[in-house]
């Protein structure tokens, strides 16, 4: 097993690591760019079914109407 690295090997590893970090950042940005259609549909369905009403005894009553 090789225990030492040359300066050139360390530089190459550092370049490869920076490249992988850059690729991971691009991938994460593309995932977070916009929500999926399924997520939008679920949020809209939830907002249509949710009923929030003021109450005299507690602040609000939340009911999910199915």
PDB file of N, H, CA, C and O in Angstrom:
ATOM      1  N   UNK A   1       0.837  -1.175   0.000  1.00  0.00           N
ATOM      2  CA  UNK A   1       0.000   0.000   0.000  1.00  0.00           C
ATOM      3  C   UNK A   1       0.883   1.239   0.000  1.00  0.00           C
ATOM      4  O   UNK A   1       1.842   1.338   0.766  1.00  0.00           O
ATOM      5  N   UNK A   2       0.545   2.175  -0.866  1.00  0.00           N
ATOM      6  H   UNK A   2      -0.234   2.095  -1.488  1.00  0.00           H
ATOM      7  CA  UNK A   2       1.341   3.384  -1.008  1.00  0.00           C
ATOM      8  C   UNK A   2       0.954   4.376   0.096  1.00  0.00           C
ATOM      9  O   UNK A   2      -0.225   4.699   0.246  1.00  0.00           O
ATOM     10  N   UNK A   3       1.923   4.856   0.860  1.00  0.00           N
ATOM     11  H   UNK A   3       2.880   4.594   0.738  1.00  0.00           H
ATOM     12  CA  UNK A   3       1.644   5.741   1.986  1.00  0.00           C
ATOM     13  C   UNK A   3       1.954   7.200   1.714  1.00  0.00           C
ATOM     14  O   UNK A   3       1.539   8.065   2.485  1.00  0.00           O
ATOM     15  N   UNK A   4       2.662   7.493   0.655  1.00  0.00           N
ATOM     16  H   UNK A   4       2.999   6.790   0.029  1.00  0.00           H
ATOM     17  CA  UNK A   4       3.032   8.876   0.379  1.00  0.00           C
ATOM     18  C   UNK A   4       2.460   9.310  -0.964  1.00  0.00           C
ATOM     19  O   UNK A   4       2.230   8.496  -1.858  1.00  0.00           O
ATOM     20  N   UNK A   5       2.239  10.608  -1.076  1.00  0.00           N
ATOM     21  H   UNK A   5       2.426  11.269  -0.349  1.00  0.00           H
ATOM     22  CA  UNK A   5       1.741  11.200  -2.312  1.00  0.00           C
ATOM     23  C   UNK A   5       2.716  12.276  -2.757  1.00  0.00           C
ATOM     24  O   UNK A   5       3.319  12.961  -1.931  1.00  0.00           O
ATOM     25  N   UNK A   6       2.866  12.420  -4.050  1.00  0.00           N
ATOM     26  H   UNK A   6       2.376  11.863  -4.721  1.00  0.00           H
ATOM     27  CA  UNK A   6       3.683  13.509  -4.571  1.00  0.00           C
ATOM     28  C   UNK A   6       2.829  14.773  -4.621  1.00  0.00           C
ATOM     29  O   UNK A   6       1.606  14.718  -4.496  1.00  0.00           O
ATOM     30  N   UNK A   7       3.492  15.900  -4.805  1.00  0.00           N
ATOM     31  H   UNK A   7       4.486  15.944  -4.906  1.00  0.00           H
ATOM     32  CA  UNK A   7       2.772  17.181  -4.927  1.00  0.00           C
ATOM     33  C   UNK A   7       1.801  17.128  -6.101  1.00  0.00           C
ATOM     34  O   UNK A   7       0.679  17.624  -6.004  1.00  0.00           O
ATOM     35  N   UNK A   8       2.225  16.533  -7.199  1.00  0.00           N
ATOM     36  H   UNK A   8       3.136  16.130  -7.278  1.00  0.00           H
ATOM     37  CA  UNK A   8       1.353  16.449  -8.381  1.00  0.00           C
ATOM     38  C   UNK A   8       0.126  15.587  -8.114  1.00  0.00           C
ATOM     39  O   UNK A   8      -0.970  15.908  -8.573  1.00  0.00           O
ATOM     40  N   UNK A   9       0.303  14.500  -7.380  1.00  0.00           N
ATOM     41  H   UNK A   9       1.193  14.238  -7.007  1.00  0.00           H
ATOM     42  CA  UNK A   9      -0.837  13.644  -7.036  1.00  0.00           C
ATOM     43  C   UNK A   9      -1.817  14.379  -6.116  1.00  0.00           C
ATOM     44  O   UNK A   9      -3.033  14.259  -6.272  1.00  0.00           O
ATOM     45  N   UNK A  10      -1.289  15.127  -5.173  1.00  0.00           N
ATOM     46  H   UNK A  10      -0.301  15.224  -5.046  1.00  0.00           H
ATOM     47  CA  UNK A  10      -2.153  15.899  -4.266  1.00  0.00           C
ATOM     48  C   UNK A  10      -2.916  16.963  -5.047  1.00  0.00           C
ATOM     49  O   UNK A  10      -4.104  17.176  -4.808  1.00  0.00           O
ATOM     50  N   UNK A  11      -2.242  17.628  -5.974  1.00  0.00           N
ATOM     51  H   UNK A  11      -1.276  17.455  -6.168  1.00  0.00           H
ATOM     52  CA  UNK A  11      -2.905  18.635  -6.802  1.00  0.00           C
ATOM     53  C   UNK A  11      -4.008  17.996  -7.646  1.00  0.00           C
ATOM     54  O   UNK A  11      -5.094  18.559  -7.778  1.00  0.00           O
ATOM     55  N   UNK A  12      -3.731  16.825  -8.214  1.00  0.00           N
ATOM     56  H   UNK A  12      -2.849  16.368  -8.107  1.00  0.00           H
ATOM     57  CA  UNK A  12      -4.730  16.124  -9.028  1.00  0.00           C
ATOM     58  C   UNK A  12      -5.933  15.721  -8.178  1.00  0.00           C
ATOM     59  O   UNK A  12      -7.077  15.876  -8.608  1.00  0.00           O
ATOM     60  N   UNK A  13      -5.684  15.212  -6.987  1.00  0.00           N
ATOM     61  H   UNK A  13      -4.755  15.087  -6.638  1.00  0.00           H
ATOM     62  CA  UNK A  13      -6.786  14.848  -6.091  1.00  0.00           C
ATOM     63  C   UNK A  13      -7.618  16.067  -5.711  1.00  0.00           C
ATOM     64  O   UNK A  13      -8.844  15.992  -5.636  1.00  0.00           O
ATOM     65  N   UNK A  14      -6.945  17.186  -5.471  1.00  0.00           N
ATOM     66  H   UNK A  14      -5.949  17.246  -5.532  1.00  0.00           H
ATOM     67  CA  UNK A  14      -7.654  18.409  -5.103  1.00  0.00           C
ATOM     68  C   UNK A  14      -8.519  18.896  -6.262  1.00  0.00           C
ATOM     69  O   UNK A  14      -9.654  19.319  -6.046  1.00  0.00           O
ATOM     70  N   UNK A  15      -7.997  18.841  -7.491  1.00  0.00           N
ATOM     71  H   UNK A  15      -7.075  18.497  -7.666  1.00  0.00           H
ATOM     72  CA  UNK A  15      -8.782  19.242  -8.661  1.00  0.00           C
ATOM     73  C   UNK A  15     -10.001  18.342  -8.841  1.00  0.00           C
ATOM     74  O   UNK A  15     -11.097  18.821  -9.132  1.00  0.00           O
ATOM     75  N   UNK A  16      -9.802  17.036  -8.667  1.00  0.00           N
ATOM     76  H   UNK A  16      -8.911  16.647  -8.431  1.00  0.00           H
ATOM     77  CA  UNK A  16     -10.915  16.091  -8.799  1.00  0.00           C
ATOM     78  C   UNK A  16     -11.961  16.324  -7.720  1.00  0.00           C
ATOM     79  O   UNK A  16     -13.161  16.246  -7.984  1.00  0.00           O
ATOM     80  N   UNK A  17     -11.507  16.610  -6.507  1.00  0.00           N
ATOM     81  H   UNK A  17     -10.532  16.674  -6.292  1.00  0.00           H
ATOM     82  CA  UNK A  17     -12.437  16.884  -5.409  1.00  0.00           C
ATOM     83  C   UNK A  17     -13.249  18.153  -5.688  1.00  0.00           C
ATOM     84  O   UNK A  17     -14.462  18.168  -5.479  1.00  0.00           O
ATOM     85  N   UNK A  18     -12.587  19.216  -6.158  1.00  0.00           N
ATOM     86  H   UNK A  18     -11.602  19.204  -6.327  1.00  0.00           H
ATOM     87  CA  UNK A  18     -13.291  20.458  -6.491  1.00  0.00           C
ATOM     88  C   UNK A  18     -14.300  20.228  -7.608  1.00  0.00           C
ATOM     89  O   UNK A  18     -15.404  20.772  -7.580  1.00  0.00           O
ATOM     90  N   UNK A  19     -13.916  19.418  -8.593  1.00  0.00           N
ATOM     91  H   UNK A  19     -13.019  18.976  -8.616  1.00  0.00           H
ATOM     92  CA  UNK A  19     -14.830  19.114  -9.699  1.00  0.00           C
ATOM     93  C   UNK A  19     -16.062  18.357  -9.193  1.00  0.00           C
ATOM     94  O   UNK A  19     -17.185  18.663  -9.596  1.00  0.00           O
ATOM     95  N   UNK A  20     -15.859  17.379  -8.318  1.00  0.00           N
ATOM     96  H   UNK A  20     -14.947  17.131  -7.990  1.00  0.00           H
ATOM     97  CA  UNK A  20     -16.983  16.616  -7.762  1.00  0.00           C
ATOM     98  C   UNK A  20     -17.895  17.506  -6.909  1.00  0.00           C
ATOM     99  O   UNK A  20     -19.117  17.370  -6.953  1.00  0.00           O
ATOM    100  N   UNK A  21     -17.301  18.405  -6.141  1.00  0.00           N
ATOM    101  H   UNK A  21     -16.308  18.516  -6.105  1.00  0.00           H
ATOM    102  CA  UNK A  21     -18.102  19.334  -5.337  1.00  0.00           C
ATOM    103  C   UNK A  21     -18.929  20.220  -6.246  1.00  0.00           C
ATOM    104  O   UNK A  21     -20.103  20.471  -5.974  1.00  0.00           O
ATOM    105  N   UNK A  22     -18.322  20.697  -7.329  1.00  0.00           N
ATOM    106  H   UNK A  22     -17.368  20.492  -7.550  1.00  0.00           H
ATOM    107  CA  UNK A  22     -19.046  21.533  -8.292  1.00  0.00           C
ATOM    108  C   UNK A  22     -20.208  20.763  -8.925  1.00  0.00           C
ATOM    109  O   UNK A  22     -21.306  21.301  -9.068  1.00  0.00           O
ATOM    110  N   UNK A  23     -19.967  19.507  -9.302  1.00  0.00           N
ATOM    111  H   UNK A  23     -19.075  19.070  -9.186  1.00  0.00           H
ATOM    112  CA  UNK A  23     -21.039  18.689  -9.883  1.00  0.00           C
ATOM    113  C   UNK A  23     -22.170  18.454  -8.882  1.00  0.00           C
ATOM    114  O   UNK A  23     -23.344  18.487  -9.250  1.00  0.00           O
ATOM    115  N   UNK A  24     -21.819  18.217  -7.624  1.00  0.00           N
ATOM    116  H   UNK A  24     -20.865  18.190  -7.325  1.00  0.00           H
ATOM    117  CA  UNK A  24     -22.832  17.996  -6.589  1.00  0.00           C
ATOM    118  C   UNK A  24     -23.654  19.258  -6.371  1.00  0.00           C
ATOM    119  O   UNK A  24     -24.870  19.180  -6.197  1.00  0.00           O
ATOM    120  N   UNK A  25     -23.009  20.418  -6.377  1.00  0.00           N
ATOM    121  H   UNK A  25     -22.021  20.482  -6.519  1.00  0.00           H
ATOM    122  CA  UNK A  25     -23.736  21.676  -6.216  1.00  0.00           C
ATOM    123  C   UNK A  25     -24.703  21.912  -7.371  1.00  0.00           C
ATOM    124  O   UNK A  25     -25.838  22.337  -7.158  1.00  0.00           O
ATOM    125  N   UNK A  26     -24.254  21.636  -8.594  1.00  0.00           N
ATOM    126  H   UNK A  26     -23.331  21.291  -8.767  1.00  0.00           H
ATOM    127  CA  UNK A  26     -25.129  21.783  -9.762  1.00  0.00           C
ATOM    128  C   UNK A  26     -26.321  20.840  -9.663  1.00  0.00           C
ATOM    129  O   UNK A  26     -27.449  21.227  -9.972  1.00  0.00           O
ATOM    130  N   UNK A  27     -26.076  19.608  -9.235  1.00  0.00           N
ATOM    131  H   UNK A  27     -25.160  19.294  -8.984  1.00  0.00           H
ATOM    132  CA  UNK A  27     -27.150  18.621  -9.106  1.00  0.00           C
ATOM    133  C   UNK A  27     -28.165  19.078  -8.062  1.00  0.00           C
ATOM    134  O   UNK A  27     -29.371  19.006  -8.300  1.00  0.00           O
ATOM    135  N   UNK A  28     -27.688  19.548  -6.906  1.00  0.00           N
ATOM    136  H   UNK A  28     -26.709  19.607  -6.712  1.00  0.00           H
ATOM    137  CA  UNK A  28     -28.585  20.006  -5.852  1.00  0.00           C
ATOM    138  C   UNK A  28     -29.388  21.219  -6.300  1.00  0.00           C
ATOM    139  O   UNK A  28     -30.571  21.321  -5.975  1.00  0.00           O
ATOM    140  N   UNK A  29     -28.779  22.137  -7.035  1.00  0.00           N
ATOM    141  H   UNK A  29     -27.818  22.054  -7.299  1.00  0.00           H
ATOM    142  CA  UNK A  29     -29.495  23.307  -7.538  1.00  0.00           C
ATOM    143  C   UNK A  29     -30.584  22.902  -8.518  1.00  0.00           C
ATOM    144  O   UNK A  29     -31.666  23.487  -8.519  1.00  0.00           O
ATOM    145  N   UNK A  30     -30.309  21.909  -9.351  1.00  0.00           N
ATOM    146  H   UNK A  30     -29.429  21.433  -9.351  1.00  0.00           H
ATOM    147  CA  UNK A  30     -31.312  21.475 -10.317  1.00  0.00           C
ATOM    148  C   UNK A  30     -32.485  20.804  -9.614  1.00  0.00           C
ATOM    149  O   UNK A  30     -33.625  20.916 -10.064  1.00  0.00           O
ATOM    150  N   UNK A  31     -32.211  20.101  -8.504  1.00  0.00           N
ATOM    151  H   UNK A  31     -31.284  20.010  -8.138  1.00  0.00           H
ATOM    152  CA  UNK A  31     -33.297  19.477  -7.754  1.00  0.00           C
ATOM    153  C   UNK A  31     -34.171  20.515  -7.064  1.00  0.00           C
ATOM    154  O   UNK A  31     -35.382  20.332  -6.950  1.00  0.00           O
ATOM    155  N   UNK A  32     -33.564  21.600  -6.605  1.00  0.00           N
ATOM    156  H   UNK A  32     -32.580  21.749  -6.698  1.00  0.00           H
ATOM    157  CA  UNK A  32     -34.287  22.614  -5.856  1.00  0.00           C
ATOM    158  C   UNK A  32     -34.840  23.728  -6.752  1.00  0.00           C
ATOM    159  O   UNK A  32     -35.449  24.675  -6.254  1.00  0.00           O
ATOM    160  N   UNK A  33     -34.636  23.623  -8.056  1.00  0.00           N
ATOM    161  H   UNK A  33     -34.141  22.854  -8.461  1.00  0.00           H
ATOM    162  CA  UNK A  33     -35.049  24.681  -8.964  1.00  0.00           C
ATOM    163  C   UNK A  33     -36.561  24.891  -8.948  1.00  0.00           C
ATOM    164  O   UNK A  33     -37.021  26.033  -8.940  1.00  0.00           O
ATOM    165  N   UNK A  34     -37.325  23.832  -8.943  1.00  0.00           N
ATOM    166  H   UNK A  34     -36.951  22.904  -8.949  1.00  0.00           H
ATOM    167  CA  UNK A  34     -38.781  23.967  -8.919  1.00  0.00           C
ATOM    168  C   UNK A  34     -39.404  22.722  -8.302  1.00  0.00           C
ATOM    169  O   UNK A  34     -38.852  21.626  -8.406  1.00  0.00           O
ATOM    170  N   UNK A  35     -40.554  22.894  -7.661  1.00  0.00           N
ATOM    171  H   UNK A  35     -41.002  23.784  -7.577  1.00  0.00           H
ATOM    172  CA  UNK A  35     -41.217  21.727  -7.061  1.00  0.00           C
ATOM    173  C   UNK A  35     -41.836  20.836  -8.141  1.00  0.00           C
ATOM    174  O   UNK A  35     -42.125  21.292  -9.247  1.00  0.00           O
ATOM    175  N   UNK A  36     -42.030  19.596  -7.810  1.00  0.00           N
ATOM    176  H   UNK A  36     -41.796  19.226  -6.911  1.00  0.00           H
ATOM    177  CA  UNK A  36     -42.627  18.667  -8.769  1.00  0.00           C
ATOM    178  C   UNK A  36     -44.129  18.948  -8.909  1.00  0.00           C
ATOM    179  O   UNK A  36     -44.740  19.588  -8.053  1.00  0.00           O
ATOM    180  N   UNK A  37     -44.691  18.466  -9.981  1.00  0.00           N
ATOM    181  H   UNK A  37     -44.195  17.947 -10.677  1.00  0.00           H
ATOM    182  CA  UNK A  37     -46.133  18.625 -10.204  1.00  0.00           C
ATOM    183  C   UNK A  37     -46.933  17.949  -9.094  1.00  0.00           C
ATOM    184  O   UNK A  37     -47.977  18.452  -8.680  1.00  0.00           O
ATOM    185  N   UNK A  38     -46.441  16.817  -8.619  1.00  0.00           N
ATOM    186  H   UNK A  38     -45.592  16.409  -8.955  1.00  0.00           H
ATOM    187  CA  UNK A  38     -47.113  16.095  -7.549  1.00  0.00           C
ATOM    188  C   UNK A  38     -47.138  16.930  -6.266  1.00  0.00           C
ATOM    189  O   UNK A  38     -48.155  16.974  -5.575  1.00  0.00           O
ATOM    190  N   UNK A  39     -46.031  17.586  -5.950  1.00  0.00           N
ATOM    191  H   UNK A  39     -45.205  17.550  -6.511  1.00  0.00           H
ATOM    192  CA  UNK A  39     -45.977  18.424  -4.753  1.00  0.00           C
ATOM    193  C   UNK A  39     -46.951  19.588  -4.861  1.00  0.00           C
ATOM    194  O   UNK A  39     -47.634  19.921  -3.893  1.00  0.00           O
ATOM    195  N   UNK A  40     -47.017  20.201  -6.026  1.00  0.00           N
ATOM    196  H   UNK A  40     -46.462  19.930  -6.812  1.00  0.00           H
ATOM    197  CA  UNK A  40     -47.941  21.327  -6.236  1.00  0.00           C
ATOM    198  C   UNK A  40     -49.377  20.854  -6.095  1.00  0.00           C
ATOM    199  O   UNK A  40     -50.187  21.521  -5.451  1.00  0.00           O
ATOM    200  N   UNK A  41     -49.705  19.711  -6.688  1.00  0.00           N
ATOM    201  H   UNK A  41     -49.047  19.169  -7.211  1.00  0.00           H
ATOM    202  CA  UNK A  41     -51.063  19.167  -6.585  1.00  0.00           C
ATOM    203  C   UNK A  41     -51.441  18.873  -5.143  1.00  0.00           C
ATOM    204  O   UNK A  41     -52.560  19.167  -4.721  1.00  0.00           O
ATOM    205  N   UNK A  42     -50.514  18.295  -4.386  1.00  0.00           N
ATOM    206  H   UNK A  42     -49.606  18.056  -4.729  1.00  0.00           H
ATOM    207  CA  UNK A  42     -50.784  17.983  -2.981  1.00  0.00           C
ATOM    208  C   UNK A  42     -51.014  19.245  -2.155  1.00  0.00           C
ATOM    209  O   UNK A  42     -51.916  19.284  -1.319  1.00  0.00           O
ATOM    210  N   UNK A  43     -50.214  20.262  -2.382  1.00  0.00           N
ATOM    211  H   UNK A  43     -49.480  20.230  -3.061  1.00  0.00           H
ATOM    212  CA  UNK A  43     -50.374  21.519  -1.641  1.00  0.00           C
ATOM    213  C   UNK A  43     -51.702  22.180  -1.982  1.00  0.00           C
ATOM    214  O   UNK A  43     -52.398  22.666  -1.090  1.00  0.00           O
ATOM    215  N   UNK A  44     -52.056  22.204  -3.250  1.00  0.00           N
ATOM    216  H   UNK A  44     -51.490  21.809  -3.975  1.00  0.00           H
ATOM    217  CA  UNK A  44     -53.333  22.801  -3.653  1.00  0.00           C
ATOM    218  C   UNK A  44     -54.520  22.031  -3.085  1.00  0.00           C
ATOM    219  O   UNK A  44     -55.493  22.636  -2.634  1.00  0.00           O
ATOM    220  N   UNK A  45     -54.448  20.703  -3.103  1.00  0.00           N
ATOM    221  H   UNK A  45     -53.658  20.211  -3.470  1.00  0.00           H
ATOM    222  CA  UNK A  45     -55.532  19.892  -2.548  1.00  0.00           C
ATOM    223  C   UNK A  45     -55.661  20.122  -1.047  1.00  0.00           C
ATOM    224  O   UNK A  45     -56.772  20.221  -0.526  1.00  0.00           O
ATOM    225  N   UNK A  46     -54.548  20.206  -0.361  1.00  0.00           N
ATOM    226  H   UNK A  46     -53.645  20.126  -0.784  1.00  0.00           H
ATOM    227  CA  UNK A  46     -54.572  20.460   1.085  1.00  0.00           C
ATOM    228  C   UNK A  46     -55.170  21.834   1.382  1.00  0.00           C
ATOM    229  O   UNK A  46     -55.983  21.978   2.296  1.00  0.00           O
ATOM    230  N   UNK A  47     -54.763  22.845   0.605  1.00  0.00           N
ATOM    231  H   UNK A  47     -54.103  22.727  -0.136  1.00  0.00           H
ATOM    232  CA  UNK A  47     -55.268  24.192   0.871  1.00  0.00           C
ATOM    233  C   UNK A  47     -56.764  24.295   0.578  1.00  0.00           C
ATOM    234  O   UNK A  47     -57.461  25.084   1.216  1.00  0.00           O
ATOM    235  N   UNK A  48     -57.265  23.516  -0.370  1.00  0.00           N
ATOM    236  H   UNK A  48     -56.699  22.875  -0.888  1.00  0.00           H
ATOM    237  CA  UNK A  48     -58.701  23.526  -0.659  1.00  0.00           C
ATOM    238  C   UNK A  48     -59.497  22.818   0.429  1.00  0.00           C
ATOM    239  O   UNK A  48     -60.636  23.189   0.711  1.00  0.00           O
ATOM    240  N   UNK A  49     -58.896  21.799   1.039  1.00  0.00           N
ATOM    241  H   UNK A  49     -57.970  21.498   0.810  1.00  0.00           H
ATOM    242  CA  UNK A  49     -59.605  21.011   2.048  1.00  0.00           C
ATOM    243  C   UNK A  49     -59.482  21.598   3.458  1.00  0.00           C
ATOM    244  O   UNK A  49     -60.253  21.228   4.343  1.00  0.00           O
ATOM    245  N   UNK A  50     -58.539  22.495   3.678  1.00  0.00           N
ATOM    246  H   UNK A  50     -57.913  22.796   2.959  1.00  0.00           H
ATOM    247  CA  UNK A  50     -58.305  23.038   5.011  1.00  0.00           C
ATOM    248  C   UNK A  50     -59.296  24.152   5.329  1.00  0.00           C
ATOM    249  O   UNK A  50     -59.516  25.058   4.526  1.00  0.00           O
ATOM    250  N   UNK A  51     -59.881  24.064   6.504  1.00  0.00           N
ATOM    251  H   UNK A  51     -59.702  23.328   7.157  1.00  0.00           H
ATOM    252  CA  UNK A  51     -60.790  25.104   6.980  1.00  0.00           C
ATOM    253  C   UNK A  51     -60.292  25.599   8.333  1.00  0.00           C
ATOM    254  O   UNK A  51     -60.175  24.820   9.279  1.00  0.00           O
ATOM    255  N   UNK A  52     -59.999  26.898   8.423  1.00  0.00           N
ATOM    256  H   UNK A  52     -60.094  27.530   7.654  1.00  0.00           H
ATOM    257  CA  UNK A  52     -59.535  27.500   9.674  1.00  0.00           C
ATOM    258  C   UNK A  52     -60.553  28.558  10.059  1.00  0.00           C
ATOM    259  O   UNK A  52     -60.817  29.493   9.304  1.00  0.00           O
ATOM    260  N   UNK A  53     -61.126  28.392  11.262  1.00  0.00           N
ATOM    261  H   UNK A  53     -60.912  27.632  11.875  1.00  0.00           H
ATOM    262  CA  UNK A  53     -62.163  29.315  11.725  1.00  0.00           C
ATOM    263  C   UNK A  53     -61.812  29.862  13.095  1.00  0.00           C
ATOM    264  O   UNK A  53     -61.242  29.145  13.918  1.00  0.00           O
ATOM    265  N   UNK A  54     -62.141  31.118  13.354  1.00  0.00           N
ATOM    266  H   UNK A  54     -62.604  31.701  12.686  1.00  0.00           H
ATOM    267  CA  UNK A  54     -61.901  31.656  14.699  1.00  0.00           C
ATOM    268  C   UNK A  54     -62.840  31.005  15.711  1.00  0.00           C
ATOM    269  O   UNK A  54     -63.939  30.568  15.368  1.00  0.00           O
ATOM    270  N   UNK A  55     -62.390  30.949  16.953  1.00  0.00           N
ATOM    271  H   UNK A  55     -61.498  31.304  17.231  1.00  0.00           H
ATOM    272  CA  UNK A  55     -63.175  30.341  18.010  1.00  0.00           C
ATOM    273  C   UNK A  55     -63.175  31.266  19.219  1.00  0.00           C
ATOM    274  O   UNK A  55     -62.226  32.019  19.438  1.00  0.00           O
ATOM    275  N   UNK A  56     -64.244  31.202  19.996  1.00  0.00           N
ATOM    276  H   UNK A  56     -65.014  30.590  19.818  1.00  0.00           H
ATOM    277  CA  UNK A  56     -64.317  32.025  21.195  1.00  0.00           C
ATOM    278  C   UNK A  56     -63.508  31.416  22.346  1.00  0.00           C
ATOM    279  O   UNK A  56     -62.948  32.153  23.158  1.00  0.00           O
ATOM    280  N   UNK A  57     -63.440  30.091  22.425  1.00  0.00           N
ATOM    281  H   UNK A  57     -63.895  29.493  21.766  1.00  0.00           H
ATOM    282  CA  UNK A  57     -62.751  29.450  23.545  1.00  0.00           C
ATOM    283  C   UNK A  57     -61.257  29.231  23.282  1.00  0.00           C
ATOM    284  O   UNK A  57     -60.444  29.308  24.204  1.00  0.00           O
ATOM    285  N   UNK A  58     -60.904  28.962  22.044  1.00  0.00           N
ATOM    286  H   UNK A  58     -61.564  28.899  21.295  1.00  0.00           H
ATOM    287  CA  UNK A  58     -59.483  28.864  21.666  1.00  0.00           C
ATOM    288  C   UNK A  58     -59.289  29.785  20.474  1.00  0.00           C
ATOM    289  O   UNK A  58     -60.264  30.281  19.909  1.00  0.00           O
ATOM    290  N   UNK A  59     -58.068  30.013  20.094  1.00  0.00           N
ATOM    291  H   UNK A  59     -57.277  29.610  20.553  1.00  0.00           H
ATOM    292  CA  UNK A  59     -57.811  30.982  19.031  1.00  0.00           C
ATOM    293  C   UNK A  59     -58.429  30.582  17.694  1.00  0.00           C
ATOM    294  O   UNK A  59     -59.184  31.351  17.100  1.00  0.00           O
ATOM    295  N   UNK A  60     -58.108  29.383  17.227  1.00  0.00           N
ATOM    296  H   UNK A  60     -57.494  28.759  17.710  1.00  0.00           H
ATOM    297  CA  UNK A  60     -58.600  28.933  15.928  1.00  0.00           C
ATOM    298  C   UNK A  60     -58.936  27.453  15.980  1.00  0.00           C
ATOM    299  O   UNK A  60     -58.369  26.701  16.773  1.00  0.00           O
ATOM    300  N   UNK A  61     -59.861  27.047  15.129  1.00  0.00           N
ATOM    301  H   UNK A  61     -60.321  27.659  14.485  1.00  0.00           H
ATOM    302  CA  UNK A  61     -60.180  25.640  14.943  1.00  0.00           C
ATOM    303  C   UNK A  61     -59.781  25.280  13.520  1.00  0.00           C
ATOM    304  O   UNK A  61     -60.254  25.880  12.555  1.00  0.00           O
ATOM    305  N   UNK A  62     -58.907  24.295  13.409  1.00  0.00           N
ATOM    306  H   UNK A  62     -58.523  23.808  14.193  1.00  0.00           H
ATOM    307  CA  UNK A  62     -58.467  23.832  12.096  1.00  0.00           C
ATOM    308  C   UNK A  62     -59.120  22.492  11.800  1.00  0.00           C
ATOM    309  O   UNK A  62     -59.040  21.562  12.602  1.00  0.00           O
ATOM    310  N   UNK A  63     -59.760  22.399  10.652  1.00  0.00           N
ATOM    311  H   UNK A  63     -59.825  23.155  10.000  1.00  0.00           H
ATOM    312  CA  UNK A  63     -60.428  21.163  10.243  1.00  0.00           C
ATOM    313  C   UNK A  63     -60.006  20.855   8.817  1.00  0.00           C
ATOM    314  O   UNK A  63     -59.994  21.734   7.955  1.00  0.00           O
ATOM    315  N   UNK A  64     -59.664  19.608   8.581  1.00  0.00           N
ATOM    316  H   UNK A  64     -59.674  18.894   9.281  1.00  0.00           H
ATOM    317  CA  UNK A  64     -59.323  19.166   7.237  1.00  0.00           C
ATOM    318  C   UNK A  64     -60.524  18.419   6.677  1.00  0.00           C
ATOM    319  O   UNK A  64     -60.832  17.310   7.113  1.00  0.00           O
ATOM    320  N   UNK A  65     -61.194  19.026   5.718  1.00  0.00           N
ATOM    321  H   UNK A  65     -60.943  19.927   5.365  1.00  0.00           H
ATOM    322  CA  UNK A  65     -62.388  18.436   5.114  1.00  0.00           C
ATOM    323  C   UNK A  65     -61.976  17.538   3.952  1.00  0.00           C
ATOM    324  O   UNK A  65     -61.334  17.988   3.002  1.00  0.00           O
ATOM    325  N   UNK A  66     -62.350  16.278   4.039  1.00  0.00           N
ATOM    326  H   UNK A  66     -62.871  15.913   4.810  1.00  0.00           H
ATOM    327  CA  UNK A  66     -62.008  15.351   2.946  1.00  0.00           C
ATOM    328  C   UNK A  66     -63.162  15.198   2.023  1.00  0.00           C
ATOM    329  O   UNK A  66     -63.073  14.461   1.042  1.00  0.00           O
TER     330      UNK A  66
END
